[in-house]
Amino acid sequence: MSRKLTQAEKALWNRISKILWKNWDPIGVYNEDDEWDDEYDSYVPNIFRLAIEGADEYRIAASLTATINQSIGLSATDNNEHDRATARLIIQAKIELIDS
């Protein structure tokens, strides 16, 4: 049985969704003039879980890279700086919203 998310966890969930949309965006659909889109929302649960569990930037980045390669069908190299930078943003959001 799953539990309800706390307010802080909901805030982290939403922040991760926005980070994936604005900063990660492997298919290049983000447009600054557009409002947030749910294009990458199906990837939030796994990334959220990793963040909550305290995964480091390399583990989160590896998951993002695997998503690009396996789910989205594009090609991304392992340990790439873009996915690691995105992972650092996610970890920082967790620190600000959950660990503070």
N, CA, C and O atoms as a GROMACS GRO file, in nm:
protein
  400
    1MET      N    1   0.084  -0.118   0.000
    1MET     CA    2   0.000   0.000   0.000
    1MET      C    3   0.089   0.124   0.000
    1MET      O    4   0.180   0.135   0.081
    2SER      N    5   0.062   0.215  -0.089
    2SER     CA    6   0.143   0.336  -0.097
    2SER      C    7   0.085   0.444  -0.007
    2SER      O    8  -0.035   0.449   0.020
    3ARG      N    9   0.173   0.529   0.040
    3ARG     CA   10   0.130   0.638   0.126
    3ARG      C   11   0.119   0.766   0.044
    3ARG      O   12   0.171   0.775  -0.067
    4LYS      N   13   0.050   0.864   0.100
    4LYS     CA   14   0.038   0.993   0.034
    4LYS      C   15   0.168   1.070   0.051
    4LYS      O   16   0.238   1.055   0.152
    5LEU      N   17   0.198   1.151  -0.048
    5LEU     CA   18   0.317   1.234  -0.041
    5LEU      C   19   0.294   1.350   0.055
    5LEU      O   20   0.184   1.404   0.064
    6THR      N   21   0.399   1.388   0.124
    6THR     CA   22   0.393   1.508   0.208
    6THR      C   23   0.393   1.631   0.117
    6THR      O   24   0.417   1.619  -0.004
    7GLN      N   25   0.367   1.747   0.173
    7GLN     CA   26   0.370   1.870   0.094
    7GLN      C   27   0.508   1.892   0.033
    7GLN      O   28   0.520   1.932  -0.082
    8ALA      N   29   0.613   1.865   0.111
    8ALA     CA   30   0.749   1.882   0.062
    8ALA      C   31   0.778   1.783  -0.052
    8ALA      O   32   0.843   1.819  -0.150
    9GLU      N   33   0.730   1.661  -0.038
    9GLU     CA   34   0.750   1.562  -0.144
    9GLU      C   35   0.673   1.600  -0.270
    9GLU      O   36   0.724   1.581  -0.381
   10LYS      N   37   0.553   1.653  -0.255
   10LYS     CA   38   0.477   1.700  -0.371
   10LYS      C   39   0.552   1.813  -0.441
   10LYS      O   40   0.556   1.819  -0.564
   11ALA      N   41   0.610   1.902  -0.362
   11ALA     CA   42   0.687   2.012  -0.420
   11ALA      C   43   0.808   1.958  -0.496
   11ALA      O   44   0.840   2.008  -0.604
   12LEU      N   45   0.875   1.858  -0.441
   12LEU     CA   46   0.989   1.798  -0.509
   12LEU      C   47   0.944   1.730  -0.638
   12LEU      O   48   1.008   1.745  -0.742
   13TRP      N   49   0.835   1.656  -0.633
   13TRP     CA   50   0.780   1.590  -0.752
   13TRP      C   51   0.758   1.693  -0.864
   13TRP      O   52   0.798   1.671  -0.978
   14ASN      N   53   0.694   1.804  -0.828
   14ASN     CA   54   0.667   1.909  -0.927
   14ASN      C   55   0.795   1.974  -0.978
   14ASN      O   56   0.807   2.003  -1.097
   15ARG      N   57   0.890   1.995  -0.889
   15ARG     CA   58   1.018   2.054  -0.931
   15ARG      C   59   1.092   1.961  -1.026
   15ARG      O   60   1.148   2.006  -1.126
   16ILE      N   61   1.092   1.832  -0.996
   16ILE     CA   62   1.158   1.735  -1.086
   16ILE      C   63   1.091   1.739  -1.222
   16ILE      O   64   1.160   1.739  -1.325
   17SER      N   65   0.960   1.743  -1.224
   17SER     CA   66   0.887   1.750  -1.351
   17SER      C   67   0.931   1.871  -1.433
   17SER      O   68   0.952   1.861  -1.554
   18LYS      N   69   0.944   1.984  -1.368
   18LYS     CA   70   0.984   2.106  -1.436
   18LYS      C   71   1.131   2.103  -1.479
   18LYS      O   72   1.166   2.154  -1.585
   19ILE      N   73   1.216   2.042  -1.397
   19ILE     CA   74   1.357   2.028  -1.435
   19ILE      C   75   1.369   1.940  -1.559
   19ILE      O   76   1.445   1.971  -1.651
   20LEU      N   77   1.294   1.830  -1.562
   20LEU     CA   78   1.300   1.743  -1.680
   20LEU      C   79   1.252   1.816  -1.804
   20LEU      O   80   1.308   1.800  -1.912
   21TRP      N   81   1.149   1.897  -1.789
   21TRP     CA   82   1.092   1.972  -1.902
   21TRP      C   83   1.187   2.082  -1.950
   21TRP      O   84   1.215   2.093  -2.070
   22LYS      N   85   1.236   2.162  -1.858
   22LYS     CA   86   1.314   2.279  -1.897
   22LYS      C   87   1.463   2.248  -1.917
   22LYS      O   88   1.523   2.295  -2.014
   23ASN      N   89   1.522   2.170  -1.828
   23ASN     CA   90   1.666   2.152  -1.829
   23ASN      C   91   1.715   2.025  -1.898
   23ASN      O   92   1.819   2.026  -1.963
   24TRP      N   93   1.640   1.918  -1.885
   24TRP     CA   94   1.683   1.791  -1.942
   24TRP      C   95   1.643   1.783  -2.089
   24TRP      O   96   1.731   1.777  -2.176
   25ASP      N   97   1.516   1.783  -2.119
   25ASP     CA   98   1.457   1.794  -2.253
   25ASP      C   99   1.537   1.727  -2.366
   25ASP      O  100   1.585   1.795  -2.456
   26PRO      N  101   1.552   1.596  -2.361
   26PRO     CA  102   1.636   1.528  -2.461
   26PRO      C  103   1.581   1.534  -2.604
   26PRO      O  104   1.657   1.516  -2.699
   27ILE      N  105   1.450   1.557  -2.621
   27ILE     CA  106   1.398   1.562  -2.758
   27ILE      C  107   1.383   1.705  -2.809
   27ILE      O  108   1.341   1.727  -2.922
   28GLY      N  109   1.416   1.802  -2.724
   28GLY     CA  110   1.420   1.941  -2.768
   28GLY      C  111   1.286   2.006  -2.791
   28GLY      O  112   1.270   2.080  -2.888
   29VAL      N  113   1.189   1.980  -2.704
   29VAL     CA  114   1.057   2.040  -2.721
   29VAL      C  115   1.034   2.162  -2.633
   29VAL      O  116   0.935   2.233  -2.650
   30TYR      N  117   1.126   2.188  -2.539
   30TYR     CA  118   1.109   2.303  -2.450
   30TYR      C  119   1.118   2.433  -2.528
   30TYR      O  120   1.206   2.450  -2.613
   31ASN      N  121   1.026   2.523  -2.499
   31ASN     CA  122   1.027   2.657  -2.555
   31ASN      C  123   0.999   2.752  -2.440
   31ASN      O  124   0.898   2.739  -2.372
   32GLU      N  125   1.086   2.846  -2.418
   32GLU     CA  126   1.075   2.938  -2.306
   32GLU      C  127   0.941   3.012  -2.303
   32GLU      O  128   0.891   3.046  -2.196
   33ASP      N  129   0.884   3.036  -2.420
   33ASP     CA  130   0.757   3.108  -2.427
   33ASP      C  131   0.636   3.020  -2.396
   33ASP      O  132   0.527   3.072  -2.374
   34ASP      N  133   0.654   2.889  -2.396
   34ASP     CA  134   0.545   2.796  -2.366
   34ASP      C  135   0.537   2.772  -2.216
   34ASP      O  136   0.637   2.781  -2.145
   35GLU      N  137   0.418   2.741  -2.170
   35GLU     CA  138   0.402   2.698  -2.032
   35GLU      C  139   0.454   2.556  -2.021
   35GLU      O  140   0.476   2.488  -2.121
   36TRP      N  141   0.472   2.512  -1.896
   36TRP     CA  142   0.519   2.376  -1.869
   36TRP      C  143   0.433   2.274  -1.943
   36TRP      O  144   0.312   2.292  -1.958
   37ASP      N  145   0.497   2.167  -1.988
   37ASP     CA  146   0.431   2.060  -2.061
   37ASP      C  147   0.455   1.930  -1.986
   37ASP      O  148   0.551   1.920  -1.910
   38ASP      N  149   0.370   1.831  -2.006
   38ASP     CA  150   0.384   1.704  -1.935
   38ASP      C  151   0.461   1.600  -2.017
   38ASP      O  152   0.451   1.480  -1.990
   39GLU      N  153   0.537   1.644  -2.114
   39GLU     CA  154   0.609   1.554  -2.205
   39GLU      C  155   0.690   1.447  -2.132
   39GLU      O  156   0.694   1.332  -2.177
   40TYR      N  157   0.754   1.482  -2.022
   40TYR     CA  158   0.844   1.389  -1.954
   40TYR      C  159   0.789   1.339  -1.820
   40TYR      O  160   0.862   1.277  -1.743
   41ASP      N  161   0.663   1.366  -1.792
   41ASP     CA  162   0.606   1.330  -1.662
   41ASP      C  163   0.609   1.180  -1.631
   41ASP      O  164   0.613   1.142  -1.514
   42SER      N  165   0.607   1.096  -1.732
   42SER     CA  166   0.609   0.952  -1.704
   42SER      C  167   0.743   0.907  -1.647
   42SER      O  168   0.754   0.796  -1.594
   43TYR      N  169   0.846   0.991  -1.657
   43TYR     CA  170   0.977   0.957  -1.604
   43TYR      C  171   0.998   1.009  -1.462
   43TYR      O  172   1.097   0.975  -1.398
   44VAL      N  173   0.908   1.091  -1.414
   44VAL     CA  174   0.922   1.151  -1.282
   44VAL      C  175   0.920   1.047  -1.169
   44VAL      O  176   1.004   1.057  -1.080
   45PRO      N  177   0.830   0.948  -1.168
   45PRO     CA  178   0.828   0.856  -1.053
   45PRO      C  179   0.963   0.790  -1.023
   45PRO      O  180   1.004   0.783  -0.907
   46ASN      N  181   1.031   0.743  -1.125
   46ASN     CA  182   1.160   0.677  -1.102
   46ASN      C  183   1.265   0.776  -1.053
   46ASN      O  184   1.339   0.746  -0.960
   47ILE      N  185   1.271   0.892  -1.114
   47ILE     CA  186   1.370   0.992  -1.074
   47ILE      C  187   1.340   1.044  -0.933
   47ILE      O  188   1.431   1.065  -0.853
   48PHE      N  189   1.213   1.063  -0.903
   48PHE     CA  190   1.172   1.104  -0.768
   48PHE      C  191   1.217   1.000  -0.666
   48PHE      O  192   1.274   1.035  -0.562
   49ARG      N  193   1.191   0.873  -0.695
   49ARG     CA  194   1.231   0.765  -0.603
   49ARG      C  195   1.382   0.767  -0.580
   49ARG      O  196   1.428   0.757  -0.466
   50LEU      N  197   1.458   0.781  -0.688
   50LEU     CA  198   1.604   0.786  -0.674
   50LEU      C  199   1.646   0.904  -0.586
   50LEU      O  200   1.732   0.889  -0.500
   51ALA      N  201   1.586   1.019  -0.609
   51ALA     CA  202   1.620   1.137  -0.530
   51ALA      C  203   1.587   1.117  -0.383
   51ALA      O  204   1.669   1.146  -0.296
   52ILE      N  205   1.468   1.067  -0.355
   52ILE     CA  206   1.426   1.043  -0.216
   52ILE      C  207   1.518   0.942  -0.147
   52ILE      O  208   1.548   0.955  -0.029
   53GLU      N  209   1.563   0.842  -0.223
   53GLU     CA  210   1.652   0.740  -0.167
   53GLU      C  211   1.795   0.790  -0.149
   53GLU      O  212   1.879   0.720  -0.092
   54GLY      N  213   1.824   0.912  -0.198
   54GLY     CA  214   1.956   0.968  -0.179
   54GLY      C  215   2.058   0.928  -0.284
   54GLY      O  216   2.178   0.933  -0.258
   55ALA      N  217   2.012   0.890  -0.402
   55ALA     CA  218   2.104   0.852  -0.509
   55ALA      C  219   2.194   0.971  -0.544
   55ALA      O  220   2.152   1.087  -0.538
   56ASP      N  221   2.317   0.940  -0.582
   56ASP     CA  222   2.408   1.047  -0.620
   56ASP      C  223   2.387   1.089  -0.765
   56ASP      O  224   2.306   1.030  -0.836
   57GLU      N  225   2.459   1.192  -0.808
   57GLU     CA  226   2.440   1.247  -0.943
   57GLU      C  227   2.468   1.143  -1.051
   57GLU      O  228   2.404   1.145  -1.156
   58TYR      N  229   2.561   1.053  -1.026
   58TYR     CA  230   2.596   0.952  -1.128
   58TYR      C  231   2.483   0.851  -1.145
   58TYR      O  232   2.456   0.808  -1.257
   59ARG      N  233   2.419   0.812  -1.036
   59ARG     CA  234   2.309   0.716  -1.044
   59ARG      C  235   2.187   0.779  -1.110
   59ARG      O  236   2.124   0.717  -1.195
   60ILE      N  237   2.154   0.901  -1.073
   60ILE     CA  238   2.040   0.969  -1.136
   60ILE      C  239   2.070   0.994  -1.283
   60ILE      O  240   1.984   0.972  -1.368
   61ALA      N  241   2.191   1.041  -1.314
   61ALA     CA  242   2.228   1.065  -1.453
   61ALA      C  243   2.223   0.936  -1.535
   61ALA      O  244   2.180   0.938  -1.650
   62ALA      N  245   2.266   0.826  -1.477
   62ALA     CA  246   2.262   0.697  -1.547
   62ALA      C  247   2.118   0.659  -1.581
   62ALA      O  248   2.091   0.604  -1.687
   63SER      N  249   2.026   0.689  -1.490
   63SER     CA  250   1.886   0.660  -1.516
   63SER      C  251   1.832   0.749  -1.627
   63SER      O  252   1.757   0.703  -1.713
   64LEU      N  253   1.870   0.877  -1.626
   64LEU     CA  254   1.827   0.968  -1.732
   64LEU      C  255   1.882   0.922  -1.867
   64LEU      O  256   1.810   0.922  -1.967
   65THR      N  257   2.009   0.884  -1.869
   65THR     CA  258   2.071   0.837  -1.993
   65THR      C  259   2.003   0.710  -2.043
   65THR      O  260   1.976   0.697  -2.162
   66ALA      N  261   1.976   0.617  -1.953
   66ALA     CA  262   1.907   0.493  -1.991
   66ALA      C  263   1.769   0.524  -2.048
   66ALA      O  264   1.725   0.458  -2.142
   67THR      N  265   1.700   0.622  -1.991
   67THR     CA  266   1.569   0.661  -2.042
   67THR      C  267   1.580   0.712  -2.185
   67THR      O  268   1.499   0.677  -2.270
   68ILE      N  269   1.680   0.794  -2.211
   68ILE     CA  270   1.701   0.844  -2.347
   68ILE      C  271   1.725   0.730  -2.443
   68ILE      O  272   1.665   0.724  -2.550
   69ASN      N  273   1.813   0.639  -2.404
   69ASN     CA  274   1.852   0.529  -2.493
   69ASN      C  275   1.744   0.422  -2.509
   69ASN      O  276   1.724   0.370  -2.619
   70GLN      N  277   1.675   0.389  -2.401
   70GLN     CA  278   1.584   0.275  -2.404
   70GLN      C  279   1.438   0.314  -2.423
   70GLN      O  280   1.365   0.244  -2.494
   71SER      N  281   1.395   0.422  -2.364
   71SER     CA  282   1.253   0.459  -2.372
   71SER      C  283   1.223   0.560  -2.482
   71SER      O  284   1.124   0.548  -2.554
   72ILE      N  285   1.311   0.658  -2.495
   72ILE     CA  286   1.288   0.763  -2.594
   72ILE      C  287   1.339   0.721  -2.731
   72ILE      O  288   1.286   0.764  -2.833
   73GLY      N  289   1.442   0.636  -2.734
   73GLY     CA  290   1.493   0.584  -2.860
   73GLY      C  291   1.597   0.672  -2.927
   73GLY      O  292   1.625   0.657  -3.046
   74LEU      N  293   1.655   0.763  -2.850
   74LEU     CA  294   1.766   0.842  -2.900
   74LEU      C  295   1.895   0.785  -2.844
   74LEU      O  296   1.892   0.689  -2.768
   75SER      N  297   2.006   0.843  -2.881
   75SER     CA  298   2.135   0.794  -2.835
   75SER      C  299   2.202   0.896  -2.744
   75SER      O  300   2.217   1.012  -2.781
   76ALA      N  301   2.240   0.852  -2.627
   76ALA     CA  302   2.313   0.937  -2.533
   76ALA      C  303   2.428   0.855  -2.475
   76ALA      O  304   2.413   0.736  -2.447
   77THR      N  305   2.542   0.920  -2.456
   77THR     CA  306   2.657   0.849  -2.400
   77THR      C  307   2.645   0.842  -2.249
   77THR      O  308   2.590   0.931  -2.185
   78ASP      N  309   2.699   0.735  -2.194
   78ASP     CA  310   2.701   0.719  -2.049
   78ASP      C  311   2.784   0.830  -1.985
   78ASP      O  312   2.881   0.878  -2.044
   79ASN      N  313   2.745   0.870  -1.866
   79ASN     CA  314   2.819   0.966  -1.786
   79ASN      C  315   2.836   1.100  -1.858
   79ASN      O  316   2.938   1.167  -1.843
   80ASN      N  317   2.735   1.139  -1.936
   80ASN     CA  318   2.747   1.266  -2.009
   80ASN      C  319   2.716   1.384  -1.916
   80ASN      O  320   2.639   1.372  -1.821
   81GLU      N  321   2.777   1.498  -1.945
   81GLU     CA  322   2.767   1.616  -1.859
   81GLU      C  323   2.625   1.671  -1.852
   81GLU      O  324   2.583   1.719  -1.747
   82HIS      N  325   2.550   1.664  -1.961
   82HIS     CA  326   2.414   1.717  -1.961
   82HIS      C  327   2.326   1.643  -1.859
   82HIS      O  328   2.256   1.706  -1.780
   83ASP      N  329   2.330   1.511  -1.862
   83ASP     CA  330   2.249   1.434  -1.768
   83ASP      C  331   2.300   1.451  -1.625
   83ASP      O  332   2.220   1.455  -1.532
   84ARG      N  333   2.432   1.462  -1.607
   84ARG     CA  334   2.486   1.485  -1.473
   84ARG      C  335   2.446   1.624  -1.421
   84ARG      O  336   2.415   1.638  -1.302
   85ALA      N  337   2.446   1.725  -1.507
   85ALA     CA  338   2.403   1.859  -1.464
   85ALA      C  339   2.256   1.857  -1.424
   85ALA      O  340   2.217   1.921  -1.326
   86THR      N  341   2.175   1.786  -1.499
   86THR     CA  342   2.033   1.772  -1.465
   86THR      C  343   2.018   1.701  -1.330
   86THR      O  344   1.938   1.741  -1.246
   87ALA      N  345   2.097   1.596  -1.311
   87ALA     CA  346   2.093   1.523  -1.184
   87ALA      C  347   2.132   1.612  -1.068
   87ALA      O  348   2.072   1.603  -0.960
   88ARG      N  349   2.230   1.699  -1.086
   88ARG     CA  350   2.269   1.791  -0.979
   88ARG      C  351   2.156   1.887  -0.944
   88ARG      O  352   2.136   1.919  -0.827
   89LEU      N  353   2.082   1.933  -1.044
   89LEU     CA  354   1.966   2.019  -1.018
   89LEU      C  355   1.861   1.945  -0.935
   89LEU      O  356   1.801   2.002  -0.844
   90ILE      N  357   1.840   1.819  -0.966
   90ILE     CA  358   1.742   1.738  -0.893
   90ILE      C  359   1.787   1.717  -0.749
   90ILE      O  360   1.706   1.728  -0.656
   91ILE      N  361   1.914   1.688  -0.730
   91ILE     CA  362   1.966   1.670  -0.595
   91ILE      C  363   1.956   1.800  -0.516
   91ILE      O  364   1.921   1.798  -0.398
   92GLN      N  365   1.987   1.912  -0.578
   92GLN     CA  366   1.976   2.041  -0.511
   92GLN      C  367   1.831   2.069  -0.473
   92GLN      O  368   1.805   2.122  -0.364
   93ALA      N  369   1.738   2.036  -0.559
   93ALA     CA  370   1.596   2.055  -0.527
   93ALA      C  371   1.557   1.971  -0.406
   93ALA      O  372   1.484   2.016  -0.319
   94LYS      N  373   1.606   1.849  -0.401
   94LYS     CA  374   1.576   1.761  -0.287
   94LYS      C  375   1.632   1.820  -0.158
   94LYS      O  376   1.566   1.820  -0.055
   95ILE      N  377   1.754   1.871  -0.166
   95ILE     CA  378   1.816   1.933  -0.047
   95ILE      C  379   1.733   2.052  -0.002
   95ILE      O  380   1.707   2.066   0.118
   96GLU      N  381   1.692   2.137  -0.093
   96GLU     CA  382   1.614   2.257  -0.059
   96GLU      C  383   1.477   2.225  -0.005
   96GLU      O  384   1.430   2.288   0.090
   97LEU      N  385   1.411   2.125  -0.066
   97LEU     CA  386   1.270   2.100  -0.032
   97LEU      C  387   1.248   1.993   0.075
   97LEU      O  388   1.149   1.999   0.148
   98ILE      N  389   1.337   1.896   0.084
   98ILE     CA  390   1.317   1.784   0.175
   98ILE      C  391   1.415   1.788   0.293
   98ILE      O  392   1.375   1.768   0.408
   99ASP      N  393   1.541   1.812   0.263
   99ASP     CA  394   1.646   1.801   0.365
   99ASP      C  395   1.666   1.926   0.449
   99ASP      O  396   1.740   1.924   0.547
  100SER      N  397   1.602   2.035   0.410
  100SER     CA  398   1.627   2.161   0.483
  100SER      C  399   1.550   2.168   0.613
  100SER      O  400   1.560   2.268   0.686
   0.00000   0.00000   0.00000
